[in-house]
Structures are given as structure tokens and as C-alpha cells.
């Protein structure tokens, strides 16, 4: 539930200048303003499942986009059951939108690429919750090496040849000498990856899907003292989230989706760090670099 300390679920992922939203709980558009995120930069919204704390903010955000004069298509990726209800809400509240809302139904039971462009892919991660639910795995595609600025200047390499060299070509200088490619470039940055595991009970085999990601978000609703409630309501404890992170050998773990019963979430952090030291609490408007 929204509290005086925490809003419902929503995140924005930015990769190579593009912004994607994951879940859209109540109050999301307010937090977008507080974070100074430009509404026009968001093009795709990924909804993990149809519980209100993950999607009640969607119709309000769509309406506000319209009032702000949006013209670019907004893509909604969500379980197929949302499409009919969303259309009814838009017919009631969003007549006259000057932009299209394109719906893409998700099959939450299988891992599949649901978005791809020149720089990244987004895959579904099947999860186990009380309703059909999936997470999302963002993977950056490999980039080209960096050409050395000093080599450009020294050999007076024209701009037209830079991409050829990044793609592996050698350079022939004015005297006919071949300059090997390895002297002209430095290695490309390693591709980055981020996994968002929304509401789910503990899945020991989840580590196989998210193995090696740089950053993992895994719900951590309860402390170990409430492991029975976690099992009953298909949620996870912070220790279980940390176990997934440890077994998957991820870079860092982000905890979230806290039960309102905890006045201080440090109890969750302490339990997680006993298993996986690189665990961190998340809170509103916080930014994590990958």
C-alpha cells in the first residue's frame, strides 16, 4: 500500500539516451515530475502484472501525456487481460488523444525478447505470483571499440574512416606503412545488464535466468520472521532475494517492495547483507548507475 514514506512500484531505466518505464503504480507521474524526467522521452511501459500497486497510475499518466500535447506513440507491454480494461478507461477519460497508445500483450509464462533496437534487448522473466507475472531483463548490445584520439591526431585520420577502424580495419599512413588496428583503438565498454524481478515467491532456479547481470532488483517484501506470510502470499524475503543474487553471481542487488509493517527497512538490509554483501535498499527518486 502507498504510505507516507513510500509510493507504489515504478522504475525508469535509461540506456543510451532512451528511457523505459517498468510498472506504473499510483503516484508515478508525480514522482516523474520530482525526478525531472521528461515525459516525452518515455516511449515504452512494461507492466509486470495486474495488481493495482503496479498499474493504477497508468491511466492517469496516459491522460496527462495527452494534456501536455504528446504526439509520439506510447507502447504498453502488459498481460493481455489489461487491454480491454485499458481501452474502456481511455474511452471514458482520454477522448481526443493526439497520440497513439499501442498495446503489446505479454506471455508471462515464457522467457522471450519483447523489445529490441540497435543498442539493447528486453526479455521477459517468468515469475511465480498469485496472478500471471513476469520480470524484465535489459541487456545492452556489444558496442564498438573506442578509437584513440591521439592516434587520430598523429596519423591525421579523416572522420570518414573512423567507423571502419572501429569495425576492425587497419590504417595505412602517408608513407604506405600499415598501422595495426590494435594500436588505434581501446577495448569497447563491456555490455551492461539489469534484471527487474517483480512480485514473486522464492524461485531457486531464477539465478539461472539472471546469472551475471550487473544489477538485480528483486522484491523483498518480508524479513525472515515472516517467511510463512511470504510463502502464503507468493512474495519473497530479503534473505531469499539475496540468495538469488549470490547464486546468480550478480554485481549488486537492489531490495524493494517492502511490507508496510516495517518502520525501518534496515532489518531487511541486514538480513540480505549476511548472504550477499552488495545489497542495497531502494527509496523514492534514488538513482543507481550501472
DACOR-V984679 format. One record per pair of residues at least 12 apart in sequence whose ideal C-beta (glycine too) atoms are under 8 Angstrom apart, sorted by the first residue. I is the first residue (numbers start at 1). J is the second residue. Records with the same first field share a line. If there is no record, write none. Layout:
I: J  J
//
This chain:
1: 53  260
2: 25  26  27  53
3: 260
6: 258  260  283  284
7: 25  26  27  28  30  31  284
8: 25  26  27  28  52  53  54  56  57
9: 23  25  53  54  198  256  257
10: 22  23  24  25  28  31  57
11: 23  196  217
12: 32  35  37  42
13: 138  194  196
15: 119  120  138  140  192
16: 119  120  140
18: 41  43  117  119  120
19: 37  41  42  43
20: 42  43  44  45  46  115  122  138
21: 42  44  45  46
22: 45  46  48  136  196  198
23: 46  47  48  54  55  198
24: 45  47  54  55  56  57  58  61
25: 52  53  54  55  56  57
26: 52  53  56  57
27: 57
28: 57  58  60  61
29: 57  60  61  64
31: 284  285
32: 61
34: 284  285
35: 285
39: 64  65  68  70
40: 68  70  72
42: 74
43: 72  73  74  75
44: 74  75  77  115  122
45: 58  74  75  76  77  78
46: 77  78  114  122  136
47: 76  77  78  79  82  106
48: 127  133  134  135  136  196  198  199
49: 79  108  127  129  131  132  133  134  198  199
50: 78  79  81  82  131  132
51: 131  199
54: 198  199
55: 78  82
58: 76  86
59: 86  89  90  93  94
62: 74  90  94  97  101
63: 93  94
65: 99
66: 94  96  97  98  99
69: 98
70: 98  99
71: 98  99
72: 99
73: 99  100  101  102
74: 99  100  101  102
75: 102  104
76: 101  102  103  104
77: 104  106  114  115
78: 103  104  105  106
79: 105  106  108  131  132
80: 105  106
81: 132
82: 103
83: 103  105
86: 101  103
106: 124  134
107: 124
108: 124  126  127  132  133  134
109: 126  132
110: 124  126
111: 123  124  125  126  209
112: 124
118: 141
119: 140  141  143
120: 138  139  140  141
121: 138  139  141
122: 136  137  138  139
123: 136  137  139
124: 136  137
125: 137  195  196  197  206  209  210
127: 197  198  199  200  203  206
128: 200  201  203  234
129: 198  199  200  201  234
130: 233  234
133: 198  199  200
134: 198
135: 195  196  197  198  200
136: 195  196
137: 193  194  195  196  209  210  213
138: 193  194  195  196
139: 191  193
140: 191  192  193
141: 191
142: 188  191
143: 188  189  191
144: 163  166  167  188
145: 166  185  186  187  188
146: 166  185  186  187  188
147: 162  165  166  184  185
148: 184  185  186
151: 179  183  184
155: 171  173  179
156: 174
157: 171  184
165: 181  184  185
166: 185
168: 181
169: 181
170: 184
171: 184
192: 214  290
193: 212  213  214  215  290
194: 213  214  215  216  217  290
195: 209  210  213  215  216  217  250
196: 217
197: 210  216  217  218  219  241  244
198: 219  257
199: 219  221  234  235  257
200: 219  234  235  236
201: 230  231  234  235  236
202: 230  236  237  240  243  244
203: 244
204: 243  244  247
206: 244  248
207: 244  247  248
208: 248
210: 244  248  250
211: 248  249  250
212: 248  249  250
213: 248  250  251
214: 250  251  252  290
215: 250  251  252  254  288  290
216: 244  245  248  250  251  252  253  254
217: 253  254  256  282
218: 236  241  244  245  253  254  255
219: 235  236  241  256  257
220: 236  237  238  240  241  255  256  257  258  268  272
221: 233  235  236  237  257  258  259
222: 235  236  237  238  259
223: 237  238  239  262  267  268  271
224: 237  238  239  271
226: 259  261
227: 240
235: 257
237: 268  271
238: 255  268  269  271  272  279
239: 271  272  274  275
241: 253  255  272  279
242: 271  272  273  274  275  276  279
243: 275  276
245: 275  276  278  279
246: 275  276
251: 278
252: 278  279  280  288
253: 272  276  278  279  280
254: 279  280  281  282  288
255: 268  269  272  279  280  281  282
256: 281  282
265: 281
266: 281
268: 281
269: 281
//
